[in-house]
Amino acid sequence: MMTRFRVRNYKCLKDVDVPLTPIHVVIGANDAGKTSLHEAMRSLFLAAQVDDLTDAFPGNWKGRDLVWEKARDPDSNASDIEFEAEWQIQGKPSSYELVVTFYEEERK
């Protein structure tokens, strides 16, 4: 079971750290980031299953479109999105971190 999920610089999620329970409900106002949180979790899982990492991210996007606006460094052509997850597997803790760098160039 995943016990914690953290995402940084993804869409509207600057830095979100969510402790998870066996049954977890995410509620909030429209445009608060619920879908972005779900997509971030999905992207983390898909990243391990796809041949091209860009296929792990949903929708039509290019370059740094998925990067939280304030994370864009005007002096750099690159920006990072970070995912972290923790699990309990047979009572033992496990963790995984994925950092994806996005550049200004368009998605192919």
Protein Blocks (a to p, Z undefined) as FASTA:
>chain_A
ZZbdcdehiajlmbacddddfbdcddddehilpmmmmmmmmmmmmmmmpmblklmpgcjd
ehjlmpcfklpcfkbcbdcddddddddeehiacdddddddddfbdcZZ
